[in-house]
């Protein structure tokens, strides 16, 4: 009898919710998540406003603080990504990763004929 290799289904989002997500489901965690989400949205709007002002050719304090160069823009986008992480970004990335891993596992199983 040939050895059959089975790949286990991966559910990274459920693992995240069972480990770290429990903290964000508490009262304090929800408050922290809300403040982080608000900060991410405010940063996004300020960055967009600064980019619009820079595209219009204006040099004001908003442009100087939020969009002086590509490095600062990337840093602000990274901060937005991390601030929105617990409520939006991390669960979405984990869900997509789980689907990708499960899809590759199914394809590998089909190719190997198991």
N, C-alpha and C positions, 0 to 999 in steps of 0.2 A: 504494500500500500504506500503510495507516494506521500511525502510530507506536505501537508497543506499549511501554508502560511496565511494567517488571517490578520488583517490590520484592524485594530480597534478603532471605533468611532471616537473622534476627538471633539469635545465640547469645551473649548477654552473659556467661553463666556460664562458657562455655568461654574467652572472652576474659579474664575475671577469673582463671581457673585458669592460663592461659598467661602472664599478666603478673605479677600480685601473688601468686597462689596458689603459684607456684614457691617463694617465700620460706617459706611456711608448710608446705611439704612437706619442708623440710630438718629435721635433728635439732633445731637451735636454734629453728626456727620452730614445731615441734610442741610443744616445751617452753613457749614463750611462749604459744601458743594454749591449751594445757592450763591454764596459770596464769590466763589471762584468762577462760576458761570457769568455772574454780573460783571466781574472784572474782565473776563475774556471778551464779552460783548462790547464793553466800553473801550477796551484796547483796540478791538477791531474797527469800531467806528472812528476812533481818533486816527488810526493808521490810514483808513480810507479817506478821511478828510484831509490829512496831510498829503497823501498822494494826489488827490484832486488839486489841492493848492499848488503842489510842485508842478503838476502838469500844466497849470495855468500860468506858470512862471513867477509865482509870488514867493518871496522869501520872508516868511514870518516865523514867529517863535514855534508855532505848531510844526512847521516843516523842519525847523532846526532840531526839534526834540524827537520827532517820530520818523522822519524820512531824510536824514542827511546823506545816507548812502545805502548801498545794498546790504552791508553787514548789519546795520541797525534794523533794517526791514526784516531780514531773516531772523534776527534775535527776537523781535516782537512777534513774528509769526510762530516761532518756537514757544514763546511764553503763552500765546493764545492756545496753542495745541496742548500744552501741559495744564493750563488752567481749566480748559474745557474737558480734560481727560476723564475724570471719574464719572461724569454724567453722560458724556456724549462720545468722545473719541475712543477711549479704551474699549468699551463694550462693542462699538461698531467694528473696530479693527480686529478684536478677538473673534467676533462672529464671522467676518470675512475670512480670517485666517483658518478658522475651523472648517468652513465650507471648502476652502481651497485644499486643506490637508485631506479632508474626507474625499473630495473629488479626485485628488491624485491617488489616494489609497484605492479607490474603486477602479480607477484606470489601471493602476499597477496590478491589481488582482485580476482584472480582465485580461491584461497582457500575459501574465504568468499562467493563466488558465486555472487558477485555484477556485 
